[in-house]
Amino acid sequence: MKVGLIGCGGVANLHMRVYKSMKNVDVVGVCDLNVDRAKALASKFGVPKAFADYNDLFETKDLNFVDICTPVSTHARIICDTARRVPAILVEKPLALTLNECDKVVAEVKKNGSKLCVSHQQIFLPAIEKAKLLIDKGAYKLASFRTLQKESFEILKTHGLAADWMVRPEQRGIIWEVCSHLAYLQLHFLPDIEEVCAVGSKVKYPTYDHFAVLLRTRGETFGLIDLSWVSNETEIVYELCDSQGKRAQIYRDFDYFSERGAYPPLSARGVASGFFAEEKRTLQKWFKFGVNYIRKDRLIPHLKLISSYFTSIEKNLPPPVPPEEGRKTIQLLECIEKSLDEHQPIKLDSINK
């Protein structure tokens, strides 16, 4: 597989590490408007060519796969241009800036007979896969699914994990940059969401940076999204609640799945039980993080998604995350933003399907 990569910012390094770990994959060129950044990435990973214009990248002989790692406002244009020249495309989440852009992308990809996969890689986290398997097998009768993510944008930026453009209105801010992951996970576990009610504010930045969302389904199950980029402490936890009282949590950065069941602290025994249960979870969580760090297992979800996509290309099967699913995520994000703007619940079918 001969791969070209467009956009040489932070996430491109992670994608490049995945490609370099795979057999029969050759990254033949990288591209960025800042050609010095493209050259630096090429030098770091031993890529022979660096370009400032992606049209020059398309001229590379036998190029058959392009990975787009640019800001979301550029996705639709680059995908459409790529679909006319290259048979397979991977694009970083989210798919596009608007539903209209999503429709143009889907139409252009179909017109040219290309394949397109959206990089919603968190469904390939082992802990997420375990949770989904428990639900599909009936071991968990899901009552609610909560996704909580609290971080500091300034701290992330200091460590090169965020950039100023991510909170700009033209990029639609944290809703598109971060909530896209949480929205796709909610759709993964709750495919029948029909109504959104969001409350929040613009605390420090010109886009919504601190908000919560209630997701109502057609049945009795519901979802919750709790998201902030103005927190001094990082906390990223996904929680499943069972109709029989069982509760499990997934610590994303630790890829750790924990079923919770300590006695309530209503007696000395309950206090002791809770203390030791909490200490055990903490030790297991940090041990798992250490093992993952040493083994570099943080590549696993991206590696699984890209490997699965390559297999689908070889066997002429649908990609693991087709553009139609990427579109559903954008539909949910637009409902969340509209609910925040209008201070009222929004039905999904009120947003263009």
N, C-alpha and C positions, 0 to 999 in steps of 0.2 A: 504494500500500500504506500503510494507516494503522497505525502501530506504537505500542505502549505498552511501556514498560520497567519492570520490577520489580526493585528492588535497585540502589542508586546508589553502590556502593563502587567500588574501583579499576578492575575490568574493565569496568564500565559506561561509563567514559570512552572506552575503546577501541571498544566497540560503537557508541557514539554517533558517533564520528568516521567509522566505516564508513557508518552510515545517512546522515550529512550529505554524504558523498561520492557518494551514489547518486541517480540521477534517479527521479522518480515515487515517492519514499518520503518520508512525512511522519510524524515522531515527534510524536504529539499529546498525550502525557502520560507522566510518570515517577512512580514511587512508591517510597517507602522508609519504614520505621517511624520513622526520624529525618526528619521532614518538612523540617527545615532543610537537611539534606543533599540531599533531593529538590529543594528550591527552588534550591539552589546549582547543581546539575547542569542544571536547567531553564534557569536564567539564563545559564549558560555556553554552552549550545547552542541557545538561542532556542526552547525548548519552551514552549508556552502554559500548560500545567497541571502542577501537582505535587500529589501525594496522599500521605497517610499510610496509607491503607487501599486495597488493590488492588481491592476490590469497588467502590469509587468510580471507579477507573480503568476498570473494565469497563462502566460506564454511558456512557462516551464514545461519541458517535454514530459508527457505521460502523467501529468498531475491529475490525480483522481479523487482527492479528498481535501476539503478546505475546512479549517477550524476558525470560527469567527469569535474573537475575544475582545470586541470593541464596546464602547458605551451603547446602551440600549437605543438611543436616538438614531444610531447609524445602522441598526440591524436590518431593517426592512430593505433599505437601498442596497446594502452589500449582499444580502441574501439573494435578492432578485438578480443583481449583476452576476453573482457567482453561479446561480442556477442555469444561466445561459451558456456557461463555459465549462462547468465541472459537474460530474455526476453525483457526488455525495457531499453533504454539508453538515457540520456540527456547529451549533450556535450556542453561546453562553446564554443562560437564563437572564431575564425573561425573553420571550420570543420577539416582542416588538413593543412599541410605545402606545399603540392604540389598537382597538379591534379592527378598524379599517385597514391599518397596516398589516395586521395578521391575515386579513382576507386577501390582500394583494400578494402577500408572500405565498400563501397556500395555492392561489391561482397560478402564480408564476412557476412554482415548483412542479405542479401537476402538468402545466403546459410544456415544460421542458423535459419531463420524465426523470427529474432528479429526485434524490432522497434527501430528507432533512430531519435531523434529530435535535431536540432541545435539551440542553445540559442541566436537567433537573436531577442531579446525581444522588440526592439524599435518599431517594427510595432504594438505593443500593447499599446504604449503611447496613452492616450486619444486624444491628439492634432493631432497625426499622423493618428489615426482612423478617426477623424473628417475631416481632409484634404482629405483622400482617399475616404471617403463617398461623399464629395462635387464633387470630380472629377468623380467618378463612376456614380453619378446622373446627370452629365452634368452641374452642377452649376459653375464649373471651367473648362474651356477649356485650359488645361495646355499647355503653350508655353515653359516653362523652369522650372527646379527644381535645386536649389542650396543648397548644404550642406557645411556649414562653421564651422570649429572647430579649435580654437586657444587656446593653453594652454601652461603651462610651465611644462616640465617633472620633473624638479628639485622640484618645489612646490608640484606637485602631489606625488612625492616620499616622501617628508617630511611629508605629511599627510597620508602616507600608502596607497595611491591610485595608485601607480605605483612601479615597481621594476626594478632593473638594467637589468635583463634578457630581458626586453621588448624592449631594443634598441640594442640587440646583433644580429649580422648577422645571426647566426644559428637559430634565431627565426623570421627572416625576418623583424624585427623592427616595426616601427609605421604603415607601410602599412598593416601588418597582425594584429597588436594589435588594432589599432584605425580605420583605413580606412575600415576594414571589415564591421563595422557598417554602414559607409556612403555608401559603395558600395552596400550593401544589400538594403538599403533604396532607392538608385537610381534604382536598379532593381525592387523594389516594385512599384515605380511610373513610371518607364520607362523600361518596359520589352523587348523592341526591340532595345537596344543599340547594335551598330555594329562596332563602331570604337572609339579608345581611343587616346588622345594626351595629354601627361603629361610633365610638366616642373618643375624642382626643384633641390634641392641640399642637401648635407649632411653638415649642418651648424655647429653643435656641436657634433654630434654622428656618429658612424661608419655606420649607415643606414640612408636612406632618412628621414629627419625630418622636411622639409619645402618644400611643393610642391602644385601645382594646376593641375587639370585634367579637360579637356573638353571631354564630352561624346556625341558622335554623334549617333542619332538614324536613323532608316530607313525612318522616316517621317521628319517633320519640327521641332519637339520638341528636345531639347537638355538638357544635365545635366552638372552641374559644381560641382567639389569638391575642396575645399580650406582648406588645413590642415597644421597645424604647431604645433610642440612641443617645440618651442623656443620663445614663446610669453610670456611677463610678465603679460599680462591681459587675463583672461579667457573669451572667447566669443564662444557660441555654438548656432548657428541659422540656421534653415532650411527655405528656401524661395521658394514659389511658385509664378510664374508669369503667368497671364492669357492672352490669345490672345486678349481679349477685354480691356486690360489695368488694370485689377484688380491685386492686389499684396497682399500676405499674408505671415506672418512670424510665425514660430514655435520656441519658446525659449525652448530648450530641458530640461534644468535643472529646469525650472519653469513649464514645461508642459503647456505652455501658447500659445494659438493661437490668432493671431492679424491680422486683415485686415487693411491695410494701405490705407489712402485716403485723406491726408491733401492737401490743396491748395499749389501750389508752392510759394516760398517767393519772389514774384515779386511786392508785394505791402505791405502796412502796415497791411492790412487785412490778407494777406497771411502769413506774419511773425507771427502775433498773432494766427492765426488758427494753424499754424505748431507748435508753442510753446505749446499751450494748448493740441493739439493732442499728442505730444510727452510726456508731463507730465502725461497725462491720461494713456497712455500705460505703462509708467514707474511705476506708482502707482499700476495699475492693475497687472502688472507682479510680483512685489514684494509682493503684497497682496496674489496672487496665490501661490507664493513660501512659504510664511509664513503658509498658510493653509495646503499646502502639507507637510511641515516639521512637523507641529503639529500632523497631521493625519497619518504621516509616509506613505504618498501616493507614495513615491519613490519606494515602493515595487510593485506597481500596474502592470507595464509591465511584471515583472518576475512572479508575481502571476497569471496573465492572461495566460501567455504562458504555465506555468506548469499545471495549472488547465485544460486548453484546451487539453494539451497533455494527462493528466490522463483520460479525457473524451474519447479521441480518442482510448486509450488503452482499456477502458471498452467496447466501442462500435465497436472495431476492425475496426477503420477508419484510414486514413493516418494522421500522426502527423502534427501539425500546420506549422512546418518548416522541411520538409523532407530532407534527405541527398542530394538528387538531386539538391535542391535549394541551399544548402550549397556549393555544387560543382560549381554552376554558379557564386557564389561570389568569389570563389578561381580563377576561370577562369578570371574574371574581374580584380582581384588583380594582377594576373600574367601579364596581358596586361599592367596595369599601371606601374608595375616595369620594364617591357621590354621597354616601351616607355621612361621612365626616363633614362634607361641605354643606349638606342640607339639614343635618341634625335630625334625621329620621330614618326608619328602616327602608331598605331598598330590595325589591324583588329582582332576582336574577333575570327573569324573563322580561323585565323592563329595559334591560340592556340588550342591544342588538345581538341576536343569536346567529 
